[in-house]
Amino acid sequence: MKNISGSDFRRCSPKIMQNFKNIPLQLSVLDLVPVLSGKTAADSFRNSLNLAQNAEKFGFNRYWMAEHHNMDGIASSATSVLIAHIAAGTSSIRVGSGGIMLPNHAPLIIAEQFGTLESLYPGRIDLGLGRAPGTDQLTAMALRRNLDGSGEDFAKSLMELRTYLSADNADSAVRAIPGEGLAIPIWLLGSSTYSAQLAGILGLPFAFASHFAPSLLFTALQVYRDSFRPSESLQQPYVMAGVNVIAANTDDEAEYLATSLYSTFLNVIKGTRKKLQPPVEDMSLIWNESERYAVMQMLNYTFIGSGKNVQNKLVEFADATGVDELMVTSHIFDHEARVRSYEMIAELCPQNVPANS
């Protein structure tokens, strides 16, 4: 397997991060492919491709999409198909899953799908794996046919998948073609300590979902680093953390745009399914105080404000966590504002911002 922390990574300017080990910080994009109120999934796919093309221009390291099902506001259910769509419309940015929910799939299928993607777009595909269903229990049953799986089953499925991708599987009766022998980086994703420990033991990179499940972030990072064992694919721990970011020209504008994010998480808490809603002037007309508190607990690692303020907050977060990479997601209704937010974030890596921006 490829050493994903090698010199092939594009790096940001170290000057911004001089207080953090004097090394640069990687910036990447997590796109949930939101379906906007009044729009269709086809509109979302066009927006995602445009965002990916801009993210590549801005110098972001990778562009990931996450598997979700039976959600009106998220159009990333066929994740592997969308990865192909984004990779075909870009030329250098890494494209991958953040993540594929492995319990929903036979490991051989994922090996074949990502083997196909890697064969089409060599050196650009990431396979991030999670063990949650990415949906409600009824839909999970429709996907899996049973819900008897456990953490131990996830580890077994992971081992099976890695076997199919290994060159050592060439003499097996069941092979992944394409897929076998390809250097596809595998990441483990999680919001608890289970995947953190498993990633450490196996010497794999780890991504924590702090953008919606912040409570165990520091515990999981410590577990991962303490349990890490060097492997053929990774010699040192490599950690990525998800954060919500909404950057705009002013703090007030950013706070206004952020009401779409608040509405999204309010719907999660209330168990309602809606497309991404346009921003509103007054959230107090939509939520009560207990709902506001619950949303803010989930959004603890959310950075909202003018470009400079957001950049400072991201640097502080990186200092506090010691992460190697930030994966940024932005729930912004207006597509142009969303692209502009990522452009402002990219200024953490000043040499990556286009000269005419």
Number of C-alpha atoms within 10 A of each C-alpha: 17 14 17 20 15 11 8 9 12 16 18 23 17 16 14 19 19 13 13 20 10 11 16 20 22 22 24 26 25 22 22 22 24 27 25 22 14 9 12 15 17 11 13 21 19 13 19 22 19 18 22 24 19 17 24 21 17 23 25 29 22 24 29 27 27 27 25 22 18 15 18 17 22 23 24 24 20 14 21 21 12 23 22 20 16 25 23 13 12 18 12 17 23 23 29 29 27 29 26 28 21 21 24 21 13 13 22 20 13 20 26 20 19 25 25 19 25 21 15 14 17 14 19 19 28 25 21 23 25 24 23 19 21 21 16 13 12 11 14 19 15 11 16 15 11 11 15 8 11 11 13 9 13 19 15 13 18 19 14 16 21 20 21 29 29 19 16 11 16 16 8 10 6 10 19 25 16 18 25 21 19 21 21 26 20 23 25 25 27 25 21 20 19 15 26 29 22 19 27 25 17 18 24 29 26 27 30 28 19 25 21 20 18 21 15 14 20 16 12 22 26 15 19 27 20 14 17 24 17 14 15 11 20 21 16 17 22 23 21 25 27 24 25 21 29 31 31 27 15 14 18 13 15 22 20 21 27 27 21 22 25 21 24 20 21 19 16 13 13 9 9 12 14 17 19 23 21 18 19 16 10 10 15 10 8 12 15 10 9 9 16 17 12 13 22 16 14 17 20 16 23 24 22 25 24 20 24 18 15 23 22 14 17 20 17 15 17 20 15 11 16 18 19 18 19 23 27 23 21 27 24 27 21 13 16 12 18 21 21 18 23 25 24 23 25 23 20 27 23 17 14 19 19 12 7 4 7
